[in-house]
Amino acid sequence: MNSKNVIVVKDLLLSYKKGVPIIRDTSFTVKSGSFVFITGPSGSGKSTLLKSFYGELKPQAGFLQIGGVSLNDIKPAKLAFLRKYLGIIFQDYKLIKEWTVKKNVMLPLLIAGYSKEVCEAQTKKLLKHVRLTGKEDYYPLELSGGEQQRVAMARALAHNPVIILADEPTGNLDEYSSRVIWSLLESANEQLGTTIVVVTHSIPTNLKVPFKHHYIEDGRVYEIA
Amino acid sequence: MRSLKNHLSLIIPLFAILFAAEFYFVIEKILKNYEVYLSRDYSIVVVSQKSLTLEELKAYEPSILKIEELDSERIIERLKKSGIELNYSELKNFMPKFYKIYLESFPDEESLRKIKGTLLEIEGISRVETFTKTHEKIFHFLSFLKNISKFFLLIIFVTSVMLVFKQIEIWNLEHSERMYIMALFGAPLWMRTAILVKLSVIDTFISTLLVYFAYLYLLNSNYLKNLLGTEEIIVTSEDIFSDSFWLFILGLTISLFNVFIVSMREPKQPV
């Protein structure tokens, strides 16, 4: 197995109910530091595939490895450990409503056990990057959808993850917020070498970094040259 | 309002558990105090053909605290007053010695029977009178109360633990979104359940305080003093205060155990 492959998928079968496969006979790899798009029509299984990458859905058959860790029969403690190296962005943001913007961004840093000073400094820097300086003490529901997604973006980048998994990150966003999100994903990939896997309906046209494109149809993933 | 209702849903069953536990502790202490109280007033009368000493008796029965010889003149005076016709001057020469024996604690029926048997085996002792009937009736009543309180404690305990479990399950559902998001970023169990632990600690503390004040009020009320007939056997405020520490530990153990059981389930995305 190539050591530079951070995601290895082999003959993968994913389903919510036994006998109804969402993803089947799927094999592909994602190299470290690459930028990958997974596209496909609605209901094709894009989000399901991404869920399996962060251990939300276990493979029914085949083999799935993320960062050298097999997700087939992963124990909760090992999964928690693996997730510390992932940054996840959701279409519906998944911010903790009872927490301020600052605390939401701090979450992965608190989990990683960084000191308060480091958390504060890193959060301040990230909020500046996502153009949300001055909104540290706001609660998510006091922000627009675009702003909430930028908070989620800052949270995903906070702990310098090895892989960022993004599920329709700009699906509901205005043009400005979309631009900020794509630009930050490009920077993370270019400057930090972070592997980016984005599930989306359409690939942005003005992307500056090289990327790979996988297309899902009938539960199978095809690589597009 | 919803938050208050949520807190009350845990505070009420915890209060019930801790109140029942403290009831058991109080009954135990009252019974112990009552034993001491009874032993102070209670004595055994022994009739002996020869003189007895405390050391001699203690060698046979270590639970004997002190011994008092009854004045034979006073016994004869009482007999004279009762109008029984006897040759009292002759009786005085043959009259045995009478002793009152005090014990270190008030014995139960079985121990008293053994003490009586031991005393009768001592050379010279011809008769032992234990006068236990009245005291034992009260003692039996308190023992009955103690057993009832054990049963009461068990019923309350089981029911309340189930209610505590249900409430923590409700909290778990309420906070499931937060816990799910934290799990997505790799938060360990203790971090995810920190909010439930915090709520449990606060509510256990409130419940313990409520139990403490409830017992303080009860023990200082005239009703209880009248019911028990004496203040000497009632437990003190200091006793209740020191019990409160154990009640807090008990309440916390129950609620944290429930938090642990509820949180052990794998976090799922809330619907």
Interface residues (C-beta under 8 A of the other chain):
Chain A: Y54 E56 P76 A77 L79 A80 F81 L82 R83 K84 L86 I88 K94 L95 I96 K97 E98 W99 L107 P108 L110 I111 R155
Chain B: E177 R178 I181 M182 A183 L184 F185 G186 A187 P188 M191 E266 Q269
